[in-house]
Amino acid sequence: MGLFDRLRGDDDERVVFLGIDGVPYDLVQNHPDVFENLTDIAETGSAGRLESIVPPESSACWPSLTTGKNPGSTGVYGFQDREIDSYETYVPMGKHVSATRLWDRVTDDGRDATVLNVPVTFPPSSRIQRQVSGFLSPSIDAASSDDSVRQVLEDHDYRIDVNAKLGHDDDKTEFIENAHATLDARHDVFTHYLDQDDWDLFFGVFMSTDRVNHFLFGDYANDGEYKDDFLDFYRTLDGYIGEIRDALDDDTTLIVASDHGFTELVWEVNCNQFLADEGWLSYDGDDHDSLADIDDEARAYSLIPGRFYLNLEGREPEGVVPESEYEAVREELRTDLESLTGPDGRQVCKRIVDGETVFDGDHDEIAPDLVVIPADGFDLKSGFGGKKSVFTEGPRNGMHKFENSLLYSTDSDLDIEGSNLFDVTPTILDLMDVEHDGDFDGDSLLGA
């Protein structure tokens, strides 16, 4: 449906979804002077805390948010997943997402969907109106669904992502400039396509927020050198959200949401080093840097973020833990994880979740046996290169948080209390009056 269809009297409801990756609800609540537009949306529409998924990592969160399904159905559990019947790993892309995406449902209903910069969407789809794939896309050309889209991106000096390497420098000036340039170009392209007014669903994600949080959240939390820069970045983002909100007509609902929260990072926790120190994990030789390098005595291993697997007979190719001992060995591993304390004496594991309680579907063969939700300040890493210590420090001072993502909407009828990522897709479909089978792990937030 395009502009001229609406001029002829077609008043189908439309939705603009703006993703702000990793923005915590408390940050907005605590700074109404910075987030004037989101605060106004909360007062006139709906707003609340949104629960993320297990694990709260963008690579797993966005497939779940855009399908309404858990990783057992999407097939994507994190930034790195294991091949079935193998110790080889891969980085999930859009082609690995098995559940039906929101925009495909909209397209199947005869409506038009513009989808820009959503993580885990490479390669872009040619069956929807237009798409620019997001995080992990190799180039502007490869991220564009067609040549006309590519030309628009080039004309606006579009960047797929912030240059995170700049965040490793002690002087964060160049990183901050790059983050702003990325944000500005994203807004310019979003505005360009919003002005086309030929879409029914506009779905765009600002991911530069996640990057800024990773490298500046500690400054914000501790009144550090870059706190003002951190808040200035968010003041700019909020201004862009306000411009978009003000340009929408009465038949268009705006939803702004994040995929996970954020908190200060104090210690990186090298989970595989912990497993090695505790006798759970060993390697075939001294030169090891991948899961494929574990030896035939390893009983457990970890993948980022906080996913723990038993090396199980019949599931892993060289599994050593008998199926008959699965529960007993898993409890032993849980007990060891519960005993892990940081240099400050705090318990690392805030909560330990059994895999089968949160993962269910046709793609649960690679589901972890345990998932750790860490206490604030402990960022769970899972490299296989070996570290000198379980606890190390790195260039990042912000980390993902399971709690504390957010959802704001201009629709005052949304009931956001107790909501989670799985609720977003059925909510948008209901707002657009798109029929669906209701086969979601969440429910629509739209009141009857």
Secondary structure, 3 states (H helix, E strand, C coil): CCHHHHHCCCCCCEEEEEEECCCCHHHHHHCCCCCHHHHHHHHHCEEEEEECCCCCCHHHHHHHHCCCCCHHHHCCCCCCEECCCCCCEECCCHHHCCCCCHHHHHHHCCCCEEEEEECCCCCCCCCCCEEEECCCCCCHHHHECCHHHHHHHHHCCCCCCCCHHHHHCCCCHHHHHHHHHHHHHHHHHHHHHHHHCCCCEEEEEECHHHHHHHHHHHHHHCCCCCHHHHHHHHHHHHHHHHHHHHHCCCCEEEEEECCCEEEECCEEEEHHHHHHHCCCCCECCCCCCCHHHECCCCCEEEECCCEEEECEECCECCCCECHHHHHHHHHHHHHHHHCCECCCCCECEEEEEEHHHHCCCCCCCCCCCEEEEECCCEEEECCCCCCCCCEECCCCCEEEECCCEEEEECCCCECCCCEEHHHHHHHHHHHCCCCCCCCCCCCCCECC
